């Protein structure tokens, strides 16, 4: 754990030992209200998800269902 300070432009410097861990990787910044979390993105995110979904539906079918559900929720 490290304490860092934002500069006048809102930037922070990530400590060297943490930069070494994350070097060359993409990260996701998640705002959780009272804090921000930095989550490393796996090199192959789909590989991590392999086996998580048991469906025989095509991507197009799943996308259409998701869009329809989002539209219904937006109308509510």
C-alpha positions in Angstrom: 0.0 0.0 0.0 1.2 3.5 -0.8 -0.1 7.0 -0.3 0.2 9.2 -3.3 -0.9 12.8 -3.9 -2.6 14.2 -7.0 -0.8 17.1 -8.6 -2.5 20.3 -9.7 -3.6 18.6 -13.0 -5.2 15.7 -11.2 -2.4 13.3 -12.0 -0.8 10.7 -9.8 2.6 8.9 -9.9 2.2 5.2 -9.4 5.1 3.9 -7.2 7.9 2.1 -9.0 7.2 -1.3 -7.5 3.6 -1.2 -8.6 4.6 0.0 -12.1 6.8 -3.0 -12.4 3.9 -5.3 -11.7 1.7 -3.6 -14.3 4.3 -2.8 -16.9 3.1 -3.3 -20.4 -0.5 -4.2 -19.3 -3.7 -2.4 -19.8 -5.7 -1.6 -16.7 -9.3 -0.7 -16.0 -10.0 2.2 -13.6 -13.3 1.7 -11.7 -14.9 4.4 -9.8 -16.5 2.9 -6.7 -17.9 6.1 -5.2 -15.5 6.8 -2.4 -12.5 5.1 -4.1 -11.0 4.2 -7.4 -9.8 0.7 -8.1 -7.1 -0.3 -10.7 -7.8 -3.7 -12.2 -5.3 -5.3 -14.6 -7.0 -6.5 -17.8 -5.9 -10.1 -18.7 -4.0 -10.4 -22.0 -6.8 -12.5 -23.4 -10.0 -11.6 -21.6 -12.0 -14.2 -23.5 -9.7 -17.0 -22.3 -10.5 -16.0 -18.8 -14.3 -16.3 -19.5 -14.0 -19.6 -21.4 -16.5 -22.0 -19.9 -18.4 -19.3 -18.0 -21.3 -19.3 -20.3 -23.2 -22.4 -21.3 -25.2 -21.3 -24.3 -25.7 -22.5 -27.9 -26.9 -19.1 -28.9 -24.9 -17.1 -31.4 -23.3 -13.8 -30.5 -25.9 -12.0 -32.6 -28.7 -13.6 -30.7 -27.2 -12.7 -27.3 -26.5 -9.2 -28.4 -30.1 -8.7 -29.6 -31.4 -10.0 -26.3 -29.2 -7.7 -24.4 -30.3 -4.7 -26.5 -33.9 -5.6 -26.1 -33.5 -5.9 -22.3 -31.6 -2.6 -22.1 -34.4 -0.8 -24.1 -37.1 -2.2 -21.7 -35.1 -1.1 -18.7 -34.6 2.4 -20.2 -38.4 2.7 -20.8 -39.2 1.8 -17.2 
